[in-house]
Amino acid sequence: TSQTVDLLIYGPDKPLINEGFAERFKLHKAQQLADLERLAPGIAETIRGIAVTGLVPASGAVLARFPKLEIVASFGVGYDHVDAAYAREHGVIVTNTPDVLTEEVADVALGLLIATLREFIAADRHVRTGAWSTQNFPLSKGSLRDRSVGIVGMGRIGQAIGRRLEASQVPVVYHSRHPAASVSYQHYPNLIEMAKAVDTLIVIIPGGAATAKLIDAEVLAALGPRGVVVNVARGSVIDEPALIAALQAGTIQAAGLDVFADEPNVPEALRALPNVVLLPHVGSASVVTRNAMDQLVVDNLKAWFDGQPPLTPIPETPVKDR
Ligand code: 8YV
């Protein structure tokens, strides 16, 4: 007879995760940080696993509320909202949902780049408003044809973006702390040097303190007046006021942004700009991909409580033999 396992579903409600667990799991819920306070007395002490279902804060202080915690299964490939250092020190495993979203996010990065360069959103408006009957849509200032792209970050998604750019016959280089063994694109250890050498940046590097405001005024100036920035990583990676200033002044050309510094609050100054395409953090947000991510959260927790190794632990919390 297996003992009941108490799990906390922390974050937005997700049917597939709620329904993913068999009888022996007892589910508790907290949609937001404040809801943790409202857990019945004694419940926090029973929780052995947490599914973090969205970008809710899972700081050390939050995780410390759960003395029996063994595993945090986080939804999404990025886990800058989960304190991995705390988890490591306290023997708590953290898992994320890599791989199942790689191609989807890479598709969105390329789509967003092309939409930005070829002005799809304004062109759509031209048709809808009936303006086309009196005027042809102006030729787009931007094109993928005369560009070279620097990818910031060359992990799984960066490589998938690189493959798409190669298929589109666009030259690719990249910046990351260490060269990636699996690609042959030129590696720039220095981001400024890369920004000088290309006219387009696609940002797909983890968020968190180590990359905060990596794309700053100096990088944007190095990119120059033809500069286009696409961000499908985290808003924290870009100095947002510096980006807005550069777009307003025309010291760079345009930007395509799926992520923002303070979601869902997007500065009015950014929303007013004509030379940006803005998406509400939808990189992985299709039914098919989100279902796969939900399922991977469930499968990590099930594997762990079945005595198996978790499927996709983060590198900071390696699992010893199980
Ligand atoms: C999610 C993401 O939207 O995987 C990521 O890192 O940013 C997205 O897939 C995010 O985890 C919020 O739930």
Boltz pocket constraint, residues with backbone or C-beta under 6 A from the ligand:
constraints:
  - pocket:
      binder: B
      contacts: [[A, 53], [A, 54], [A, 55], [A, 75], [A, 76], [A, 77], [A, 78], [A, 79], [A, 97], [A, 101], [A, 233], [A, 281], [A, 283], [A, 284]]
      max_distance: 6.0
